């Protein structure tokens, strides 16, 4: 489906604007200037393009941040690589749960870790969500940020009904018209229904070690269906902090 994926998402009103909204949330959350940023689950590169644009807006007119796009699908990566990118952008195939095996992240590790990770439409699609979030946490530098851009309708009656109506009335028929294959789009419908609620997703991030976890709605018709969830890896405690904690915990 990779060859027709850009066509399908291009037919979704607001798709790229929503990705840009989450990319800007990450660009605002990372330190300036960020050195290494990961687009995990980059697909055909739409989220990567949004991320590059957001980093340029928030951190300078010249793209200086190294951006790595990782996806499990070689077909999607082939589509991404066909597009024009700054020299600081590259792509690699791999699994979210196994980020520790990526040699492409060695430079980021040597610099102290990733400054930020964008995970657009990723968490819903990995077999082990907790393992993926834990792997992301391990690769971030202290103070680094994760932004999850994801569908979530569980526990919300109107968004659930709207999602089902849009899938069976628009997305699945369009999938048949463009490819004569609807399996991917029927999976999309089911996977969104089975995805965590936003409260459950926030709890997953906290269990993985993230703090200051917040959820924000995306603009447009999918408000209440697609969400931006932001979490931060805690800063490392300084010796002064440790001494203060020890003093405050002692008996008078």
C-alpha positions as CSV (number, residue, x, y, z in Angstrom):
1,X,0.0,0.0,0.0
2,X,3.0,2.3,0.3
3,X,2.8,3.6,-3.3
4,X,-0.7,4.9,-2.7
5,X,-0.4,5.9,0.9
6,X,0.4,9.6,0.2
7,X,-2.6,9.8,-2.1
8,X,-4.9,8.4,0.5
9,X,-3.7,10.7,3.4
10,X,-3.7,13.6,1.0
11,X,-7.5,13.1,0.6
12,X,-7.9,13.4,4.4
13,X,-8.8,17.1,5.2
14,X,-6.4,18.5,7.8
15,X,-4.1,15.4,7.9
16,X,-0.9,17.4,7.2
17,X,-2.0,20.4,9.3
18,X,-2.5,18.0,12.3
19,X,0.9,16.5,11.9
20,X,2.4,20.0,11.8
21,X,0.6,20.8,15.0
22,X,2.3,17.9,16.8
23,X,5.6,18.5,15.2
24,X,5.5,22.1,16.5
25,X,4.7,20.8,19.9
26,X,7.9,18.8,19.9
27,X,10.0,21.6,18.4
28,X,8.8,23.9,21.3
29,X,9.5,21.2,23.9
30,X,13.1,20.4,22.9
31,X,16.1,22.5,24.0
32,X,17.5,25.0,21.6
33,X,19.4,24.2,19.5
34,X,18.5,20.5,19.4
35,X,21.2,18.2,18.0
36,X,19.4,14.9,17.4
37,X,15.7,14.2,16.8
38,X,14.0,10.9,15.9
39,X,10.8,10.5,13.8
40,X,9.7,7.1,14.9
41,X,7.2,5.5,12.6
42,X,8.0,8.0,9.9
43,X,6.1,6.1,7.2
44,X,6.4,7.8,3.8
45,X,7.9,10.9,5.4
46,X,4.9,13.2,5.9
47,X,5.7,13.4,9.7
48,X,9.4,13.9,8.9
49,X,8.6,16.9,6.6
50,X,6.4,18.4,9.3
51,X,9.2,17.9,11.9
52,X,11.9,19.5,9.7
53,X,9.6,22.5,9.0
54,X,8.8,22.9,12.7
55,X,12.4,22.7,13.8
56,X,13.4,25.3,11.2
57,X,10.7,27.7,12.5
58,X,11.5,27.3,16.2
59,X,15.3,26.9,16.0
60,X,16.6,28.9,13.1
61,X,16.2,29.3,9.3
62,X,18.9,26.7,8.5
63,X,18.1,23.1,9.2
64,X,21.0,22.1,11.5
65,X,19.3,19.4,13.6
66,X,20.1,15.8,12.6
67,X,16.7,14.1,12.0
68,X,16.5,10.3,11.7
69,X,13.3,8.7,10.4
70,X,12.7,5.0,11.4
71,X,9.9,2.8,10.2
72,X,9.3,-1.0,10.1
73,X,8.1,-0.9,6.4
74,X,10.8,-0.9,3.7
75,X,8.1,0.1,1.2
76,X,7.2,3.2,3.2
77,X,10.9,4.1,3.6
78,X,11.4,3.7,-0.1
79,X,8.6,6.3,-0.7
80,X,10.2,8.6,1.9
81,X,13.7,8.4,0.4
82,X,12.4,9.4,-3.0
83,X,11.6,12.9,-1.7
84,X,13.9,15.8,-1.4
85,X,15.5,16.2,2.0
86,X,18.1,18.4,3.7
87,X,21.5,16.7,4.1
88,X,20.7,16.4,7.9
89,X,17.8,13.9,7.3
90,X,18.2,10.2,6.9
91,X,16.1,7.0,7.2
92,X,16.5,3.5,8.6
93,X,14.4,0.4,8.9
94,X,13.7,-1.0,12.4
95,X,11.3,-1.8,15.2
96,X,10.3,0.8,17.8
97,X,10.7,-1.8,20.6
98,X,14.4,-2.4,19.6
99,X,15.8,1.1,19.3
100,X,18.8,0.0,21.4
101,X,19.9,-2.1,18.4
102,X,20.1,0.9,16.0
103,X,23.7,1.9,15.1
104,X,22.2,5.0,13.5
105,X,21.6,6.4,17.0
106,X,25.3,6.1,18.1
107,X,26.0,9.7,17.4
108,X,23.0,10.8,19.5
109,X,24.0,8.4,22.3
110,X,27.6,9.9,22.3
111,X,26.1,13.4,22.6
112,X,24.0,12.3,25.6
113,X,20.9,11.0,23.9
114,X,18.1,12.2,21.7
115,X,16.7,15.6,22.3
116,X,13.2,14.7,21.1
117,X,11.1,11.9,19.5
118,X,8.0,12.3,17.4
119,X,5.8,9.2,17.2
120,X,3.0,9.8,14.8
121,X,0.4,7.0,14.5
122,X,3.0,4.6,16.0
123,X,1.9,3.5,19.5
124,X,-1.4,2.0,18.3
125,X,0.5,-0.2,15.8
126,X,3.2,-1.8,17.8
127,X,2.8,-5.2,19.4
128,X,4.2,-4.1,22.8
129,X,3.3,-0.5,23.6
130,X,5.0,-0.4,26.9
131,X,8.3,-1.8,25.4
132,X,8.2,0.8,22.7
133,X,7.7,3.7,25.2
134,X,10.4,2.2,27.4
135,X,12.9,2.1,24.5
136,X,12.1,5.7,23.6
137,X,12.7,6.8,27.2
138,X,16.0,5.0,27.2
139,X,17.3,6.8,24.1
140,X,16.2,10.3,25.2
141,X,18.6,12.6,27.0
142,X,17.5,13.8,30.5
143,X,15.0,16.6,29.8
144,X,14.3,15.3,26.3
145,X,10.7,15.2,25.0
146,X,8.4,12.7,23.4
147,X,5.4,13.7,21.4
148,X,2.8,11.1,20.5
149,X,0.4,11.9,17.7
150,X,-2.3,9.3,17.8
151,X,-6.0,8.4,17.4
152,X,-7.9,7.7,20.6
153,X,-11.7,7.5,20.8
154,X,-12.2,4.9,23.6
155,X,-14.7,6.1,26.2
156,X,-16.0,8.9,23.9
157,X,-19.3,8.0,22.3
158,X,-19.6,10.7,19.7
159,X,-16.0,10.4,18.4
160,X,-16.4,6.6,18.3
161,X,-19.5,6.9,16.2
162,X,-18.0,9.6,13.9
163,X,-14.9,7.5,13.4
164,X,-16.9,4.4,12.4
165,X,-19.1,6.5,10.0
166,X,-16.0,8.2,8.4
167,X,-14.3,4.8,8.0
168,X,-17.1,2.9,6.4
169,X,-18.6,5.9,4.5
170,X,-15.4,7.4,3.2
171,X,-12.0,5.8,4.0
172,X,-12.7,2.2,3.2
173,X,-14.6,3.0,-0.1
174,X,-11.7,5.3,-1.1
175,X,-9.2,2.5,-0.4
176,X,-11.1,0.2,-2.7
177,X,-11.3,2.8,-5.4
178,X,-7.5,3.6,-5.3
179,X,-6.1,0.1,-4.7
180,X,-8.9,-2.5,-4.9
181,X,-7.7,-3.5,-1.5
182,X,-9.4,-2.5,1.8
183,X,-7.6,-4.6,4.3
184,X,-5.3,-1.8,5.5
185,X,-8.2,0.6,6.0
186,X,-10.4,-2.0,7.8
187,X,-7.4,-2.6,10.1
188,X,-7.2,1.2,10.6
189,X,-10.8,1.3,11.7
190,X,-10.4,-1.6,14.2
191,X,-7.1,-0.5,15.6
192,X,-8.4,2.9,16.5
193,X,-11.4,1.4,18.3
194,X,-8.9,-0.8,20.3
195,X,-6.5,2.0,21.1
196,X,-6.0,3.2,24.6
197,X,-8.1,6.1,25.9
198,X,-6.1,9.3,26.3
199,X,-6.0,8.7,30.1
200,X,-4.7,5.2,29.6
201,X,-2.0,6.4,27.2
202,X,-0.9,9.1,29.6
203,X,-0.6,6.4,32.3
204,X,1.6,4.3,29.9
205,X,3.9,7.2,29.5
206,X,4.1,7.8,33.2
207,X,4.9,4.1,33.8
208,X,7.7,4.3,31.2
209,X,9.2,7.1,33.3
210,X,7.9,10.2,31.6
211,X,6.8,13.2,33.6
212,X,4.8,16.4,32.9
213,X,2.5,14.3,30.6
214,X,-0.3,16.3,29.0
215,X,-2.8,15.8,26.2
216,X,-3.9,18.4,23.6
217,X,-6.5,18.3,20.9
218,X,-5.5,18.7,17.3
219,X,-7.3,21.3,15.1
220,X,-10.0,20.5,12.6
221,X,-12.7,18.0,12.2
222,X,-10.8,15.2,14.0
223,X,-10.7,17.2,17.3
224,X,-11.6,14.6,19.9
225,X,-10.4,11.8,17.7
226,X,-6.7,12.6,17.2
227,X,-4.6,13.9,20.0
228,X,-1.1,15.3,20.8
229,X,0.3,13.7,24.0
230,X,3.5,15.3,25.3
231,X,5.9,13.8,27.9
232,X,9.3,14.6,29.2
233,X,12.2,12.5,30.5
234,X,13.1,13.8,34.0
235,X,16.3,15.8,34.3
236,X,19.1,14.1,36.0
237,X,19.4,15.0,39.7
238,X,22.4,17.2,40.5
239,X,24.6,16.7,43.6
240,X,23.0,19.8,45.1
241,X,19.5,18.3,44.5
242,X,20.5,15.1,46.1
243,X,21.9,16.9,49.2
244,X,18.8,19.0,49.5
245,X,16.6,15.8,49.3
246,X,18.7,14.1,52.0
247,X,18.5,17.2,54.2
248,X,14.8,17.6,53.8
249,X,14.2,13.9,54.5
250,X,16.3,13.9,57.8
251,X,14.7,14.0,61.2
252,X,15.1,17.3,63.3
